[in-house]
Amino acid sequence: MSYLVEGGSSKILKRTKLMLHNEPEMAHQLLSKIATVTADYLNMQIAAGVNAVQIFDSWAQALAWDDYKEFSHRYIAEIISKLNRKDIPVISFCKGSSVFAPLMAEANPDVISIDWNVDLLDIKKRLPACIAVQGNLDPHILYADKKVIKERIYRLFDRMKGENGFILTWSTHYARYPVIDIEEAGHEPSVNPLAAANLDAKVLMGMIQRLAPGYRIVFNLYALEGYSHKEIAEIVGITEGASKSQLSRARTILKEQIAKMEGKSYGYAG
């Protein structure tokens, strides 16, 4: 709703909050329409054959508990109740889920995606046993050294060992944390592996961004497997000045690698 009211993105959501507080009836009318359209859209996705759906509230953390309950949770519960969800897992996420998770569970999702601000096992123990948890690596960790990334992943695995209903992933907005930090281009190899590979970071990053998000994720997974950025670029067929046919080949190869990764314990479902 906030994007409709604000006319775009906003850090303080002033107009949205004024509507919630001063014109709650109008807010409810708008949210009701959004909930109906969203449920219809997700049911179309289910009918088209998706394997899972996720409902994402981008700005829940901006709300007080009572406001979240009235203006967000109420409509997420309505959306979930209208889904043709037989054999289709429903994942619920909101920014601030470490606070709102117990209330989110009341909407009856199959999975609650948890942000990185809380101990995941503690949250899991506070939720009904039938609800799985997804999370909760800090996405900024992708900027760290490879050994640090691995250590954090293994730490989370150890923490959740023996728990049923656990999906390992980083928390929200992975697409905002690119594999390659363009601002670091040209720095010493210890900061930017691409410099050592003699590849143009801006060109390579631009080509990666032209691929679908899932393919960029695979680029990260390869890094965790021990491949260098240069090796990954060669694996997926991305080179400086790549043509459309080369990019098409890269997509094909990535699809094949995604299929091979299905049996690995990354816990990513997307």
Residue frames relative to the residue before (quaternion, step in Angstrom):
aa qw qx qy qz dx dy dz
M 1.0000 0.0000 0.0000 0.0000 0.00 0.00 0.00
S 0.6173 0.6010 -0.3559 0.3621 3.57 0.97 -0.87
Y 0.6491 0.5222 -0.3372 0.4385 3.60 0.98 -0.74
L 0.6316 0.5202 -0.3295 0.4712 3.57 1.09 -0.63
V 0.7098 0.4648 -0.2569 0.4628 3.55 0.92 -0.95
E 0.7240 0.4366 -0.2423 0.4759 3.57 0.93 -0.94
G 0.4016 -0.7076 0.4832 0.3233 3.58 1.15 -0.59
G 0.7838 -0.0652 0.0346 0.6166 3.55 1.31 0.30
S 0.7257 -0.3922 0.3079 0.4741 3.54 -1.24 -0.35
S 0.0109 -0.7940 0.6077 -0.0127 3.57 -1.14 0.65
K 0.4051 -0.7240 0.5062 0.2354 3.57 -1.01 0.78
I 0.7729 0.3380 -0.1822 0.5051 3.59 1.08 -0.60
L 0.2597 -0.8146 0.4889 0.1730 3.62 1.27 -0.26
K 0.1248 0.8448 -0.5121 0.0922 3.58 1.02 0.78
R 0.6935 0.4727 -0.2933 0.4578 3.60 0.78 -0.99
T 0.6353 0.5386 -0.3317 0.4431 3.58 1.00 -0.82
K 0.6963 0.4695 -0.2785 0.4660 3.56 0.86 -0.95
L 0.6062 0.5367 -0.3605 0.4631 3.57 1.08 -0.61
M 0.6410 0.5080 -0.3297 0.4715 3.58 1.00 -0.74
L 0.6520 0.5209 -0.3242 0.4455 3.59 0.88 -0.90
H 0.7535 0.4145 -0.2148 0.4630 3.58 0.89 -0.93
N 0.7793 0.3543 -0.1838 0.4831 3.58 0.93 -0.86
E 0.7950 0.1611 -0.0766 0.5798 3.59 1.12 -0.60
P 0.0077 -0.8591 0.5117 -0.0021 3.62 0.72 1.02
E 0.6091 0.5571 -0.3643 0.4313 3.61 1.06 -0.66
M 0.6513 0.4979 -0.3126 0.4798 3.57 0.96 -0.82
A 0.6302 0.5343 -0.3300 0.4565 3.58 1.00 -0.83
H 0.6685 0.4976 -0.3037 0.4618 3.58 0.92 -0.86
Q 0.6235 0.5327 -0.3430 0.4580 3.60 1.01 -0.74
L 0.6735 0.4887 -0.2909 0.4723 3.56 0.94 -0.91
L 0.6751 0.4984 -0.2941 0.4576 3.59 0.89 -0.91
S 0.6171 0.5461 -0.3419 0.4518 3.57 1.07 -0.70
K 0.6549 0.4957 -0.3079 0.4802 3.58 0.99 -0.84
I 0.6464 0.5168 -0.3198 0.4614 3.59 0.97 -0.86
A 0.6480 0.5225 -0.3202 0.4522 3.58 0.96 -0.84
T 0.6544 0.5162 -0.3131 0.4553 3.58 0.93 -0.85
V 0.6756 0.4864 -0.2878 0.4734 3.56 0.89 -0.97
T 0.6528 0.5245 -0.3139 0.4475 3.59 0.96 -0.86
A 0.6494 0.5034 -0.3168 0.4739 3.60 0.95 -0.85
D 0.6462 0.5130 -0.3202 0.4656 3.59 0.96 -0.84
Y 0.6574 0.5158 -0.3059 0.4563 3.57 0.96 -0.90
L 0.6821 0.4810 -0.2962 0.4645 3.60 0.88 -0.89
N 0.6261 0.5200 -0.3419 0.4697 3.57 1.06 -0.64
M 0.6082 0.5227 -0.3493 0.4846 3.59 1.11 -0.59
Q 0.6363 0.5176 -0.3224 0.4726 3.57 1.01 -0.79
I 0.6414 0.5151 -0.3184 0.4711 3.58 0.98 -0.82
A 0.6629 0.5040 -0.3017 0.4641 3.56 0.94 -0.90
A 0.6659 0.5048 -0.2947 0.4636 3.57 1.15 -0.63
G 0.6445 -0.5959 0.2964 0.3762 3.58 1.26 -0.03
V 0.3320 0.7427 -0.5306 0.2378 3.62 1.09 0.40
N 0.4822 -0.6823 0.4796 0.2682 3.56 -1.22 0.53
A 0.7844 -0.0271 0.0355 0.6187 3.58 1.22 -0.45
V 0.1952 -0.7525 0.6100 0.1533 3.56 -1.26 0.34
Q 0.1398 -0.7774 0.6071 0.0872 3.54 -1.19 0.60
I 0.2178 -0.7467 0.6186 0.1112 3.53 -1.01 0.94
F 0.1076 -0.8321 0.5427 -0.0380 3.51 -0.61 1.23
D 0.1022 -0.7727 0.6247 0.0472 3.60 -0.71 1.08
S 0.3163 -0.8199 0.4525 0.1516 3.54 -0.21 1.34
W 0.8237 0.2743 -0.1011 0.4858 3.58 0.98 -0.76
A 0.2568 0.8017 -0.5105 0.1753 3.61 1.15 0.44
Q 0.6330 0.5654 -0.3457 0.4003 3.59 1.01 -0.74
A 0.6014 0.5625 -0.3584 0.4398 3.58 1.26 -0.22
L 0.6608 0.5316 -0.2885 0.4445 3.57 1.29 -0.26
A 0.4724 -0.6093 0.5534 0.3151 3.52 -1.23 0.59
W 0.7057 -0.4803 0.3016 0.4246 3.60 -1.21 0.46
D 0.6987 0.4691 -0.2855 0.4585 3.59 0.78 -0.99
D 0.6510 0.5050 -0.3187 0.4686 3.58 1.00 -0.77
Y 0.6248 0.5218 -0.3430 0.4688 3.58 1.01 -0.75
K 0.6618 0.5190 -0.3106 0.4430 3.55 0.89 -0.92
E 0.7335 0.4383 -0.2416 0.4598 3.59 0.91 -0.91
F 0.8223 0.3044 -0.1221 0.4650 3.57 0.82 -0.97
S 0.7447 0.3296 -0.2287 0.5333 3.62 1.20 -0.13
H 0.7179 0.4580 -0.2681 0.4506 3.57 0.53 -1.17
R 0.6213 0.5678 -0.3391 0.4203 3.57 0.92 -0.87
Y 0.7491 0.4065 -0.2244 0.4725 3.58 0.86 -0.93
I 0.5820 0.5382 -0.3790 0.4775 3.58 1.15 -0.47
A 0.6342 0.5193 -0.3231 0.4731 3.58 1.02 -0.81
E 0.6365 0.5255 -0.3218 0.4638 3.57 1.04 -0.79
I 0.6391 0.5233 -0.3249 0.4605 3.58 0.94 -0.87
I 0.6833 0.4933 -0.2949 0.4503 3.58 0.79 -1.02
S 0.6566 0.5311 -0.3144 0.4336 3.58 0.98 -0.83
K 0.7063 0.4649 -0.2564 0.4682 3.59 1.19 -0.53
L 0.5384 0.6534 -0.3948 0.3568 3.59 1.26 -0.11
N 0.3868 -0.6661 0.5880 0.2471 3.53 -1.19 0.70
R 0.0684 0.9016 -0.4167 0.0934 3.49 0.68 1.24
K 0.2991 0.7664 -0.5259 0.2156 3.61 1.14 0.29
D 0.8539 0.0021 -0.0676 0.5160 3.57 -0.71 1.19
I 0.6224 0.4952 -0.3552 0.4911 3.61 1.23 0.29
P 0.3334 -0.7612 0.5163 0.2069 3.63 -0.40 1.15
V 0.2072 -0.7581 0.6088 0.1084 3.53 -1.07 0.83
I 0.1409 -0.7879 0.5978 0.0447 3.57 -0.69 1.15
S 0.1323 -0.7875 0.5990 0.0596 3.55 -0.91 0.93
F 0.0706 0.7889 -0.6076 0.0585 3.55 -0.90 0.94
C 0.0686 0.7462 -0.6622 -0.0076 3.50 -1.20 0.62
K 0.4986 -0.5982 0.5123 0.3620 3.55 -1.15 0.51
G 0.7088 0.3214 -0.2856 0.5592 3.51 -0.46 1.28
S 0.3476 0.7794 -0.4684 0.2288 3.56 1.27 0.21
S 0.5665 0.5861 -0.3971 0.4218 3.60 1.14 -0.41
V 0.6745 0.4435 -0.2783 0.5205 3.57 1.24 -0.43
F 0.7907 0.3810 -0.1645 0.4502 3.55 0.82 -1.05
A 0.3724 0.7828 -0.4556 0.2024 3.63 1.24 -0.18
P 0.6611 0.5001 -0.3439 0.4411 3.68 0.78 -0.81
L 0.6657 0.4706 -0.2992 0.4958 3.58 1.06 -0.72
M 0.6116 0.5586 -0.3439 0.4423 3.59 1.02 -0.75
A 0.6143 0.5745 -0.3406 0.4200 3.57 1.05 -0.75
E 0.6077 0.5812 -0.3466 0.4156 3.57 1.12 -0.61
A 0.6167 0.5403 -0.3445 0.4573 3.60 1.23 -0.35
N 0.4152 -0.7623 0.4133 0.2749 3.58 1.36 -0.04
P 0.2343 0.7403 -0.5955 0.2060 3.61 0.67 0.99
D 0.5272 -0.6029 0.4775 0.3614 3.58 -1.26 0.16
V 0.7892 0.1159 -0.0244 0.6026 3.55 1.12 -0.74
I 0.1362 -0.7436 0.6453 0.1104 3.54 -1.16 0.70
S 0.2752 -0.7582 0.5736 0.1428 3.55 -0.77 1.09
I 0.2060 -0.8254 0.5236 0.0464 3.54 -0.69 1.19
D 0.4363 -0.6872 0.5123 0.2739 3.57 -0.99 0.83
W 0.6479 -0.5939 0.3518 0.3220 3.56 -1.30 0.34
N 0.5419 0.6705 -0.3736 0.3422 3.61 1.28 0.08
V 0.7390 0.3546 -0.1971 0.5378 3.59 1.23 0.17
D 0.5477 -0.5703 0.4853 0.3731 3.57 -1.28 0.33
L 0.4213 -0.7551 0.4399 0.2425 3.58 -0.50 1.18
L 0.6388 0.5249 -0.3388 0.4491 3.60 0.97 -0.76
D 0.6218 0.5434 -0.3418 0.4486 3.58 0.99 -0.78
I 0.6580 0.4920 -0.3060 0.4810 3.57 0.95 -0.88
K 0.6337 0.5443 -0.3319 0.4382 3.61 0.93 -0.89
K 0.6755 0.5016 -0.2941 0.4533 3.58 0.94 -0.87
R 0.6863 0.4852 -0.2778 0.4652 3.59 1.17 -0.52
L 0.6574 0.4968 -0.3069 0.4763 3.58 1.27 -0.16
P 0.6383 -0.4985 0.4008 0.4282 3.60 -1.20 0.32
A 0.5814 -0.6249 0.3941 0.3407 3.59 -0.98 0.82
C 0.6465 0.5473 -0.3200 0.4244 3.60 1.13 -0.58
I 0.6629 0.4820 -0.3020 0.4868 3.61 1.25 -0.20
A 0.3003 -0.7524 0.5644 0.1590 3.55 -0.78 1.08
V 0.2942 -0.7265 0.5859 0.2058 3.55 -1.30 0.33
Q 0.1684 -0.7665 0.6151 0.0754 3.53 -1.18 0.70
G 0.5388 0.6138 -0.4485 0.3631 3.58 -0.81 0.90
N 0.8994 0.0627 -0.2004 -0.3834 1.47 -2.36 -0.67
L 0.0924 0.8154 -0.5563 0.1307 3.52 0.77 1.13
D 0.4780 -0.6304 0.5308 0.3039 3.54 -1.10 0.74
P 0.4321 -0.7259 0.4583 0.2763 3.66 -0.57 1.03
H 0.5641 0.5987 -0.3967 0.4075 3.61 1.13 -0.44
I 0.5404 0.6376 -0.4074 0.3680 3.59 1.17 -0.46
L 0.5674 0.6113 -0.3844 0.3957 3.59 1.19 -0.43
Y 0.6137 0.5291 -0.3521 0.4685 3.57 1.25 -0.21
A 0.5767 0.6290 -0.3632 0.3740 3.58 1.23 -0.40
D 0.6655 -0.4539 0.3884 0.4474 3.55 -1.32 0.05
K 0.6654 -0.5362 0.3529 0.3810 3.53 -1.20 0.65
K 0.6707 0.5066 -0.3108 0.4438 3.60 0.88 -0.89
V 0.6265 0.5234 -0.3347 0.4707 3.59 1.11 -0.63
I 0.6257 0.5333 -0.3316 0.4627 3.58 0.99 -0.86
K 0.6695 0.4997 -0.3006 0.4602 3.57 0.85 -0.97
E 0.6540 0.5283 -0.3200 0.4369 3.58 0.91 -0.92
R 0.6665 0.4977 -0.3043 0.4642 3.60 0.95 -0.84
I 0.6353 0.5218 -0.3290 0.4646 3.58 1.03 -0.76
Y 0.6850 0.4756 -0.2885 0.4705 3.57 0.86 -0.96
R 0.6047 0.5558 -0.3522 0.4487 3.59 1.08 -0.68
L 0.6737 0.4800 -0.2965 0.4773 3.57 0.97 -0.85
F 0.6073 0.5400 -0.3484 0.4671 3.58 1.05 -0.74
D 0.6675 0.5005 -0.3044 0.4597 3.59 0.89 -0.93
R 0.6444 0.5345 -0.3181 0.4448 3.56 1.00 -0.84
M 0.7696 0.3551 -0.1777 0.5001 3.58 0.97 -0.85
K 0.3265 0.7771 -0.4859 0.2311 3.59 1.26 0.14
G 0.8137 0.2457 -0.2019 0.4866 3.55 -0.90 0.99
E 0.5815 0.5818 -0.3780 0.4248 3.59 1.25 -0.12
N 0.3297 -0.7115 0.5849 0.2071 3.55 -1.01 0.82
G 0.7990 0.2792 -0.2005 0.4933 3.55 -1.12 0.65
F 0.4847 0.6274 -0.4610 0.3986 3.58 0.67 1.11
I 0.0635 -0.7749 0.6289 0.0052 3.57 -0.82 1.07
L 0.2817 -0.7670 0.5543 0.1581 3.56 -0.65 1.09
T 0.2725 0.7151 -0.6174 0.1820 3.54 -0.91 0.97
W 0.4963 -0.5834 0.5042 0.3990 3.54 -1.24 0.07
S 0.5987 -0.5823 0.4107 0.3657 3.51 -1.22 0.44
T 0.8481 -0.3170 0.1270 0.4051 3.50 -1.37 0.06
H 0.8405 0.3027 -0.1967 0.4040 3.50 -1.47 0.25
Y 0.1327 0.8041 -0.5683 0.1133 3.60 0.86 0.83
A 0.6302 0.5641 -0.3517 0.4012 3.61 1.03 -0.72
R 0.6480 0.5166 -0.3259 0.4550 3.60 1.19 -0.39
Y 0.6849 0.4135 -0.2725 0.5346 3.57 1.27 -0.07
P 0.1814 -0.8384 0.5008 0.1156 3.61 0.27 1.23
V 0.6275 -0.5487 0.4082 0.3723 3.50 -1.24 0.58
I 0.7790 0.2101 -0.0923 0.5835 3.54 1.01 -0.84
D 0.3025 -0.7378 0.5737 0.1870 3.56 -0.83 0.97
I 0.3591 -0.7710 0.4837 0.2064 3.56 -0.28 1.27
E 0.6212 0.5654 -0.3504 0.4143 3.58 1.04 -0.70
E 0.6691 0.4972 -0.3002 0.4636 3.56 1.20 -0.47
A 0.3995 0.7414 -0.4705 0.2633 3.61 1.24 -0.11
G 0.7887 0.3002 -0.2365 0.4815 3.53 -0.92 0.94
H 0.5461 0.5940 -0.4155 0.4198 3.60 1.22 -0.11
E 0.7062 -0.4597 0.3099 0.4404 3.55 -1.25 0.18
P 0.6828 -0.5411 0.3121 0.3789 3.60 -1.12 0.68
S 0.6117 0.5700 -0.3663 0.4085 3.60 1.04 -0.66
V 0.6812 0.4411 -0.2770 0.5145 3.56 1.23 -0.50
N 0.8150 0.0968 -0.0014 0.5714 3.55 0.88 -0.97
P 0.3383 -0.7775 0.4926 0.1962 3.62 -0.22 1.23
L 0.5954 0.5909 -0.3748 0.3948 3.60 1.10 -0.56
A 0.5864 0.5794 -0.3799 0.4196 3.56 1.12 -0.61
A 0.6634 0.4965 -0.2953 0.4756 3.55 1.01 -0.82
A 0.6794 0.4925 -0.2808 0.4658 3.56 1.14 -0.63
N 0.3821 -0.7494 0.4624 0.2801 3.57 1.32 -0.04
L 0.4672 0.6350 -0.4736 0.3926 3.57 0.99 0.85
D 0.4876 -0.6421 0.5055 0.3073 3.52 -1.17 0.60
A 0.3889 -0.7646 0.4624 0.2244 3.60 -0.35 1.23
K 0.6686 0.5085 -0.3161 0.4410 3.59 0.92 -0.86
V 0.6534 0.5067 -0.3147 0.4662 3.56 0.99 -0.86
L 0.6859 0.4848 -0.2932 0.4567 3.57 0.84 -0.98
M 0.6518 0.5086 -0.3245 0.4595 3.60 0.93 -0.85
G 0.6341 0.5348 -0.3332 0.4483 3.58 0.98 -0.79
M 0.6661 0.4954 -0.3014 0.4691 3.56 1.01 -0.81
I 0.6299 0.5211 -0.3350 0.4685 3.57 1.03 -0.76
Q 0.6639 0.5142 -0.3083 0.4469 3.58 0.98 -0.84
R 0.6241 0.5341 -0.3462 0.4532 3.59 1.19 -0.42
L 0.5930 0.5314 -0.3704 0.4783 3.56 1.27 -0.19
A 0.6240 -0.5321 0.4055 0.4038 3.56 -1.25 0.35
P 0.6672 -0.5248 0.3406 0.4042 3.63 -1.14 0.55
G 0.6391 0.5501 -0.3351 0.4203 3.58 0.94 -0.82
Y 0.6433 0.5113 -0.3241 0.4687 3.57 1.10 -0.65
R 0.6203 0.5224 -0.3514 0.4679 3.58 1.05 -0.65
I 0.6069 0.5490 -0.3498 0.4560 3.57 1.10 -0.66
V 0.6299 0.5267 -0.3336 0.4632 3.56 1.00 -0.82
F 0.5776 0.5713 -0.3725 0.4487 3.58 1.08 -0.69
N 0.6549 0.4952 -0.3025 0.4841 3.60 1.01 -0.81
L 0.6558 0.5276 -0.3202 0.4349 3.59 0.91 -0.90
Y 0.6208 0.5277 -0.3451 0.4659 3.55 1.02 -0.73
A 0.6238 0.5433 -0.3436 0.4446 3.58 0.99 -0.81
L 0.6559 0.5055 -0.3069 0.4691 3.57 1.02 -0.80
E 0.6549 0.5124 -0.3161 0.4567 3.58 1.13 -0.53
G 0.6466 -0.5648 0.3186 0.4017 3.59 1.22 0.02
Y 0.5042 0.6393 -0.4388 0.3802 3.58 1.24 0.07
S 0.4308 -0.6565 0.5426 0.2983 3.56 -1.11 0.58
H 0.6546 -0.4986 0.3740 0.4278 3.58 -1.26 0.28
K 0.6247 0.5339 -0.3469 0.4520 3.59 1.01 -0.73
E 0.6593 0.5047 -0.3081 0.4644 3.59 0.94 -0.90
I 0.6354 0.5230 -0.3301 0.4624 3.56 1.01 -0.81
A 0.6369 0.5305 -0.3269 0.4539 3.57 0.94 -0.89
E 0.6646 0.4913 -0.3038 0.4740 3.57 1.00 -0.80
I 0.6267 0.5542 -0.3339 0.4343 3.59 1.01 -0.85
V 0.7705 0.3540 -0.1925 0.4939 3.57 0.84 -0.97
G 0.5058 -0.7021 0.3991 0.3031 3.59 1.25 0.10
I 0.4687 0.6528 -0.4655 0.3708 3.57 1.13 0.60
T 0.0729 0.7878 -0.6063 0.0802 3.57 -0.72 1.06
E 0.6833 -0.4662 0.3549 0.4355 3.54 -1.26 0.27
G 0.8390 0.1362 -0.1211 0.5127 3.56 -0.89 0.95
A 0.2113 0.8173 -0.5140 0.1521 3.57 1.16 0.56
S 0.4071 -0.7057 0.5297 0.2359 3.55 -1.08 0.78
K 0.6954 -0.4456 0.3458 0.4454 3.56 -1.29 0.09
S 0.6479 0.5162 -0.3238 0.4570 3.58 0.99 -0.77
Q 0.6415 0.5078 -0.3269 0.4730 3.57 1.06 -0.69
L 0.6375 0.5086 -0.3263 0.4780 3.57 1.02 -0.75
S 0.6184 0.5368 -0.3359 0.4655 3.57 1.07 -0.77
R 0.6436 0.5110 -0.3131 0.4762 3.55 1.02 -0.83
A 0.6226 0.5440 -0.3389 0.4490 3.57 1.01 -0.80
R 0.6438 0.5201 -0.3206 0.4607 3.56 0.95 -0.88
T 0.6484 0.5273 -0.3160 0.4490 3.57 0.94 -0.92
I 0.6711 0.4930 -0.2982 0.4665 3.56 0.89 -0.93
L 0.6528 0.5172 -0.3193 0.4521 3.57 0.95 -0.84
K 0.6196 0.5359 -0.3424 0.4600 3.57 1.02 -0.77
E 0.6463 0.5110 -0.3180 0.4691 3.57 0.98 -0.82
Q 0.6724 0.4928 -0.3051 0.4603 3.58 0.95 -0.81
I 0.5910 0.5546 -0.3616 0.4608 3.59 1.10 -0.69
A 0.6491 0.5175 -0.3143 0.4605 3.57 0.97 -0.90
K 0.6616 0.5040 -0.3087 0.4615 3.59 0.99 -0.82
M 0.6867 0.5079 -0.2817 0.4372 3.57 1.08 -0.70
E 0.4427 0.7298 -0.4445 0.2719 3.59 1.22 -0.25
G 0.7245 0.4456 -0.2539 0.4605 3.57 1.03 -0.71
K 0.5722 0.6018 -0.3841 0.4036 3.60 1.26 -0.04
S 0.5369 -0.6793 0.4265 0.2616 3.53 -1.19 0.63
Y 0.2326 0.7787 -0.5504 0.1910 3.57 0.76 0.97
G 0.3286 -0.7794 0.4776 0.2377 3.58 1.12 -0.55
Y 0.5055 0.6435 -0.4394 0.3706 3.58 1.21 0.19
A 0.0240 -0.7798 0.6255 -0.0080 3.54 -0.86 0.99
G 0.3821 0.7485 -0.4676 0.2739 3.55 -0.22 1.13
